[in-house]
Amino acid sequence: MRYSVYNFGTSQQRAAIICLLFLCLLAGYHLLQPLLKYEINSKTKNEEKLLKNQREVLSEITSLKKKINELEISLEQAEFRVPKTFPNIKFLNYKDRKRILVTGGAGFVGSHLVDYLMKEGHEVIVVDNFFTGRKRNVEHWIGHGNFELIHHDIVNPLTIEVDEIYHLASPASPPHYMLNPVKTIKTNTVGTINMLGLARRVNAKILIASTSEVYGDPEIHPQSESYWGHVNPIGPRACYDEGKRVAETLSYAYAKQEKVQVRVARIFNTYGPRMHMNDGRVVSNFILQALQNESITIYGHGKQTRSFQYVSDLVDGLVALMNSSYSLPVNLGNPIEHNIDGNL
Ligand SMILES: NC(=O)c1ccc[n+]([C@@H]2O[C@H](COP(=O)([O-])OP(=O)(O)OC[C@H]3O[C@@H](n4cnc5c(N)ncnc54)[C@H](O)[C@@H]3O)[C@@H](O)[C@H]2O)c1
């Protein structure tokens, strides 16, 4: 029996098959529609997510740009404060150039000593806890290749390689050293032991900044270095006076026992730029009152005498003493005394 493709059943059968096919298509369309809708929805959702992400990234970029701008402004301000050019310094070859530690180098005297040593061409390391010292006293050297500033309290040991140590760290004016008497004693005793120990370990020469206050309330005038002083060991100033006396005693003990090369400077009243305005002593009191257009206060009869040395003269004296071979204590001050009311 032979069938033709075109000879497929009767016309009713063909119509039924076409109807069936149509119904299948209709059912398929209804079945597929939710799937198509789902696909379109998820596509839209993805696009929305993408847009949201883009918006987040854009806002992050904007806030980062803002932060960068702020950083650039503060960098510019910092650059403005740090000078691009440094004060002129001498050139020293490596044999003559020394590594010098100045404790208390951010203070009044210390910062002038740092200026001197830097200008001479040495490498200078300042160690300071900024109790009375200020960074701005040495900020003109920050960034210089020969200069280093270390925030450190000398009551804690320090390990560093140096050739010389100028040990100046200690509050110097009565309101400062009486604020925390125990700390003043620690700085002058434990701190001095730490510096003498460092000098011994690295074989460095050390100069101790002592004071005319080791003579206390002296019974003789002027005081020569051989005078032993007249000190009240329990008075309000004892933390400083006795602290410095122990610092001297320690220096000579290390010199005798450990062969450390020590120099001891007994510094008298000093004045000059960068001295503390709240120093409590006569020079700063007079200047402050004059600047505020107030009457100048003189305590007592005004006939009491004082001597004042300018800070650069003191620095010359400190350097000359360090470079000398003289190891006993040396008074550094102005030998000429003035009445307090003398020039008014
Ligand atoms: N200025 C004077 O008329 C005078 C007189 C006699 C003696 N001295 C002596 O000279 C030295 C310098 O005096 P100044 O007038 O420059 O005083 P200052 O207060 O200006 O400087 C002292 C510096 O030592 C720092 N310092 C204090 N304790 C420290 C610690 N524990 N660790 C690290 N750093 C510390 C301070 O922050 C400050 O920078 C002192 O030892 C002082 O006793 C000064």
Ligand as a Chemical Component Dictionary entry (heavy atoms), coordinates in Angstrom:
data_LIG
# 
_chem_comp.id                   LIG 
_chem_comp.type                 NON-POLYMER 
_chem_comp.pdbx_formal_charge   0 
_chem_comp.three_letter_code    LIG 
# 
loop_
_chem_comp_atom.comp_id 
_chem_comp_atom.atom_id 
_chem_comp_atom.alt_atom_id 
_chem_comp_atom.type_symbol 
_chem_comp_atom.charge 
_chem_comp_atom.model_Cartn_x 
_chem_comp_atom.model_Cartn_y 
_chem_comp_atom.model_Cartn_z 
_chem_comp_atom.pdbx_ordinal 
LIG N1  N1  N 0  67.488 79.687 81.390 1  
LIG C1  C1  C 0  68.202 79.918 82.447 2  
LIG O1  O1  O 0  68.312 81.074 82.900 3  
LIG C2  C2  C 0  68.911 78.778 83.142 4  
LIG C3  C3  C 0  69.613 79.045 84.309 5  
LIG C4  C4  C 0  70.256 78.004 84.954 6  
LIG C5  C5  C 0  70.243 76.731 84.432 7  
LIG N2  N2  N 1  69.555 76.478 83.285 8  
LIG C6  C6  C 0  69.546 75.086 82.808 9  
LIG O2  O2  O 0  69.647 75.056 81.398 10 
LIG C7  C7  C 0  68.838 74.022 80.869 11 
LIG C8  C8  C 0  67.899 74.585 79.808 12 
LIG O3  O3  O 0  67.086 75.582 80.409 13 
LIG P1  P1  P 0  66.021 76.429 79.563 14 
LIG O4  O4  O 0  65.958 77.783 80.123 15 
LIG O5  O5  O -1 66.280 76.237 78.121 16 
LIG O6  O6  O 0  64.691 75.671 79.993 17 
LIG P2  P2  P 0  63.459 75.222 79.085 18 
LIG O7  O7  O 0  62.389 74.839 80.040 19 
LIG O8  O8  O 0  63.166 76.227 78.060 20 
LIG O9  O9  O 0  64.049 73.937 78.354 21 
LIG C9  C9  C 0  64.134 72.680 78.963 22 
LIG C10 C10 C 0  63.790 71.619 77.914 23 
LIG O10 O10 O 0  63.887 70.326 78.500 24 
LIG C11 C11 C 0  62.734 69.568 78.112 25 
LIG N3  N3  N 0  62.504 68.543 79.130 26 
LIG C12 C12 C 0  62.155 68.727 80.424 27 
LIG N4  N4  N 0  62.055 67.546 81.044 28 
LIG C13 C13 C 0  62.349 66.594 80.121 29 
LIG C14 C14 C 0  62.401 65.166 80.152 30 
LIG N5  N5  N 0  62.125 64.482 81.257 31 
LIG N6  N6  N 0  62.728 64.512 79.013 32 
LIG C15 C15 C 0  62.996 65.190 77.873 33 
LIG N7  N7  N 0  62.957 66.532 77.780 34 
LIG C16 C16 C 0  62.638 67.217 78.905 35 
LIG C17 C17 C 0  61.632 70.598 78.017 36 
LIG O11 O11 O 0  60.522 70.164 77.255 37 
LIG C18 C18 C 0  62.365 71.761 77.381 38 
LIG O12 O12 O 0  62.374 71.667 75.982 39 
LIG C19 C19 C 0  68.106 73.388 82.047 40 
LIG O13 O13 O 0  68.776 72.203 82.437 41 
LIG C20 C20 C 0  68.214 74.418 83.128 42 
LIG O14 O14 O 0  68.218 73.837 84.417 43 
LIG C21 C21 C 0  68.879 77.483 82.636 44 
# 
loop_
_chem_comp_bond.comp_id 
_chem_comp_bond.atom_id_1 
_chem_comp_bond.atom_id_2 
_chem_comp_bond.value_order 
_chem_comp_bond.pdbx_ordinal 
LIG N1  C1  SING 1  
LIG C1  O1  DOUB 2  
LIG C1  C2  SING 3  
LIG C2  C3  SING 4  
LIG C2  C21 DOUB 5  
LIG C3  C4  DOUB 6  
LIG C4  C5  SING 7  
LIG C5  N2  DOUB 8  
LIG N2  C6  SING 9  
LIG N2  C21 SING 10 
LIG C6  O2  SING 11 
LIG C6  C20 SING 12 
LIG O2  C7  SING 13 
LIG C7  C8  SING 14 
LIG C7  C19 SING 15 
LIG C8  O3  SING 16 
LIG O3  P1  SING 17 
LIG P1  O4  DOUB 18 
LIG P1  O5  SING 19 
LIG P1  O6  SING 20 
LIG O6  P2  SING 21 
LIG P2  O7  DOUB 22 
LIG P2  O8  SING 23 
LIG P2  O9  SING 24 
LIG O9  C9  SING 25 
LIG C9  C10 SING 26 
LIG C10 O10 SING 27 
LIG C10 C18 SING 28 
LIG O10 C11 SING 29 
LIG C11 N3  SING 30 
LIG C11 C17 SING 31 
LIG N3  C12 SING 32 
LIG N3  C16 SING 33 
LIG C12 N4  DOUB 34 
LIG N4  C13 SING 35 
LIG C13 C14 SING 36 
LIG C13 C16 DOUB 37 
LIG C14 N5  SING 38 
LIG C14 N6  DOUB 39 
LIG N6  C15 SING 40 
LIG C15 N7  DOUB 41 
LIG N7  C16 SING 42 
LIG C17 O11 SING 43 
LIG C17 C18 SING 44 
LIG C18 O12 SING 45 
LIG C19 O13 SING 46 
LIG C19 C20 SING 47 
LIG C20 O14 SING 48 
# 
